[in-house]
Amino acid sequence: MSVKARLWSLFSVARLYNGFLVVLAQYLSAIYIFGRSFSVADLLLNKDLHLLVGASLLVVSAGYLINQYYDLPKDLINRPIKTMVGLQRSPSSLMRWSALLISIALLLSTLVSFLASLYFLGYFLTIWLYSHRLRSIPLWGSLLSAFLSVSPIAVLFLYYRYFDVTILAFAFFLFVLLWIITLIKDLENLPGDIAVGLRTLATTWGAEKNRRLIQILFAFEFVLSALILYSFELSQLRYYFYFASVSFMMLMVTLFFNERPNVYSQIHWFLKLLVFMGVAGILFFDLSRLSELKALIFAL
């Protein structure tokens, strides 16, 4: 197999597109929230920020490789063609690549601080523990999966030591949204999970109860969106929450009336789009900050 094919296979399995979303979220959070006391130019010239973001990308990618290793049996049932096309390397090589990525991440984070390296080590070990053992605990496994998805933002909180209730509310909104995505994926993967004996909410509660929980969470996100709109000054970001609140009500109704298996895949992709829109929408959280960022870009 060619080098190009091998790299593309690694890119696909490590899901670097999800990693790049984490990178975008970290940079925008640093510019608009955690580092607001610094100019945009000073933030982007701070090598520690780039080291932390790079380490986050590597750890997240290593985590996806670990997940792919443990998900392989059920993925061969749920998505056989996609799995065989994407997996152009042996399962054992996934673990070796994961070890390499986490080693580089720890080296980069050590250049920032010992505390940062401990954070990333603990983060990776938690990912491994989730993939190896905790994912089989139905409720807590799905909650931990969502928590791990938003955890990279916490390293910026530790670095800048800045707390803002707005980012806490937005992070909680995102956490619930990612939890819903995890539950939707469980419904998508139900045949493979049953075949390999994996215990999820969908396999233990049944598909119908899992659907009802997702509908409740959609209603909860609708209420949470309204509370965020009422409680915080969001500038142009408010339009995202208007759109999200309407979307949650429509998805709740769709899930109630439509029980076809392919609807789960459609909702899954829409929710991923909603996550991307929420992250990109941070650009419009502070228009003065956006103007500063645009001026810096055009000055290059």
N, C-alpha and C positions, 0 to 999 in steps of 0.2 A: 504494500500500500504506500502511496506517495506521501511525502511530508505534508503537502497541502491537505490531503484527505485526513491524515492523522490530526493535524491542527484543528480542522473543522469538526472532527469527531469529538476532540477534547472540548472545543468551544460549546458544542451542543450539549454534551453530558454535564459539563460544569455550569451550564445555563448562565453564561457570562452576561447575557442580556438582562437577567434579573440582578446580577451584580452591578451592572452599570446603572441600574435604577437606584440601587443603594448609594452608589457614588454621587449621583445627581442629588439625592435627598440630603446627603451629608454636606455637600458644598452649599446648597441653598439654605440649609438650616444654619450653617456656620455664618453665611453672609447676612441672612435676614433676621436671625434670632440670637444664636449664642455669641456671635462676635459683633453685635451692633455697636459696641463702644469703639470699634476699630474701623478705619476706612476700608473700603473694598480692596484697594490696592495693597494695603498692609496685610490684609487677610490672605490674599492670593500670593503674597511674597513670603508667607510663613511656611517654611519647609516642614515644620511639625504637622501642620494640617494635611499636607500632601502625603506625608508618611503614614498618618493615621488612616486616611482615606484609602491609600494603596493597600495597607495591611487589612483593612476591612474587606476590600474586594477579594483579596487572596483567601481570607478565612471563609467568606461566604461561598466562594467557588469550591474550596476544599470541602465545605459542608455538603454541597450538592453532589460532589463525587462520592462522599460517604453514603448519602441517601440513595444514590443510584446503585451502589453496591448492594445495599439491603433491599432495595425495591425491585431488583432485577427479576426475581421469580414471578412476582405479580404483574410486572410490566410486560413480560413475555406473553401473559394471558390477556391483559387489557389492551395493550398496544403492540402486538407482535412485530408488525412491519416497521413501525417507527423505531422500536427498541433495537431491532437487529440492524437497521440502517445507521442509527446513531451510535451504536456501541461497536466500534471497529477496533476494539482492544479487549484484552482479557480482563475479567473482573478483578484479579489480583493487581493489575496495573492501576486500577482506580485508587486502590489504597496507597500505592507508592506515590502516585501523583498528588494525592491528598496530603501525604506526609511531607512532600517537597514544598507544596504551597504553604502549609502551616509553618514550616521551618523558616521560609523566607519572610512570612508575615511577622513572626516573633522577632526576627532580626531587625526588621524595619521598625517595629514598635519599640524595641529596646533602645533605638536611637532617640526616641522621644522621652521615654521614662520607663523605669522598672514597673511602675503601676500599670502603664498601658500594656506592657507585655503580659502581665498577670491577667489583665482583663481579657485579652484575646485568647490566651491559653485556656482560661476558664470558659470562655464563649465556645471555643472549639470542642472542648471536652464535653460540654453540655449538649452540643449538636451530636457528638458521637453517642453519648448516653441515650439521647432521645431516639436516634436511629436504631441503636442496638437493643434497647430495653423499654424505654418509657413510652414509646409510640403505641405499645400494646395495652396501655392503660387508657381506655376509651375517652373519657372526658378530659383528663389531665394531659393526655398526649396531644389532643387537638389544640388545647389552650397553650401548651408549651410551644407547639409549632408556630402559632401566631406570635407568641412573645419573642421567639428567636428571630422572627422576621423583622421586628422593629428594634431589636436590641443594639444594632450597630450605631444608632443615633445616640445611645447612652454614653459612648466613648467621648463624644464631643461635650456632653454635659460634664463629664469628669475632667476633661482637659480645660474647658473655659470656666468651669465652676459657676455657671450661670443658670438660674432657675427662672422660668417664666410659665405662668399658669396657662397661657395660650398654647404653648407647645405641648404642655401636658394634656390639654383637652384634645388637641389635634392628634397627638400620638395615641390617645385612648380610642378616638374615632377610627384611626387607621388600624389599631389592634383588633377591634371588633370586626372591621371589614375583612381583615386577613383571616380571622377565625372563621368567618362565613365562607371564605374561599376554601379553607381547609375542609370544612364540612361538605361543601359542594364536591370537592375532589373525592371525598370518601364515597359519595353516591356514584360518581363516575367510575370509580375503581372497585365497586362492590363485587363484581364477579371474581376478579383476581384476588381480592382480600379474603373472600369466602374460601376460594380454592387453596390458598396457602395458610389459612387459619389465622389471619391477622385480626385482632380484636380492635374494632373502631366503633364509634357510636352507631354507624350505619349497620354494621354486622351484629351488634349486640342489642340495640334498640329496635332495629328494623328500619327500612327506608322511610316508612310513613312518619314515624316519630321524629326521625332526623329532618324530614321536610318541615314538620311543624316547628321544630326548634329554629330552623333557618328563617321561617316566616316571622317568628317572634323577634329574632335578631334584626331582621329588616325593619320591623316596626320600631325597635329600640333605636336603630341608627337614624330613622326618620325623626324621632323625638330628640335624639342627641344633636342632630344637624340643626334643628330649630333652636335648641338651647345655646349652641355655639353662635348662631346668627344673632340671637338676642343678647348674649352676654359679652361679646368681644367686638372690637373694631377691626374688621377684616379687610377694609379697603376693597379692591376689586376681587379679592379671593371669595367674597360673599357669593358671587355668582356660581362658583363651584358648589357651594353648599345648597344653593337653590336647586341646581341641577341634580345633585346627589339625593336630596330629600324626595324629589319627584320620582327619581329612578328607583329608590327603595320601595315606594308604594307600588309602582308598576311591576317590579320584580316580585313583590309579595303576592300580588294578584295573579301574575303569570304562573308562579309556582303552585298556587292553589288550584288553578283550573287545568294546568298542563302537566301530565304525568309521563310524557314520553321521555325515554332515556336521553335523547339528543338535546333536550332542553337544558340539562345540567352543563353540558359542554358550552352551550351558547351563553348561559349565565356566567359561567366561569370566565370566559374571555371578556365579557362585558365588565365584570368586576375588576379584572386585571387592568382594563383600560381606565376604569374609575380610579384605581390606585395611582396609575401613571398621571392622570389628570390632576389628582390631588397633590402629588409631589411637584409637578411642573407648575401648578397654580401658586406655589410659594413665591414664585417670581413676582406676583402681583399683590403680595401681602403688604408691601411698603413701596409706594411708587417713587419716593425720593431715592430709596436704595436701588430701585430698578434703573433710574436715570443715571445714578453713579456707576452702576455696572455697565450700562450701555456706553457711557462716555469712555470708560476704561477700554472696552472692546474696540471701539472705533478709533481710539488713539494708538492702537497697536499697529 
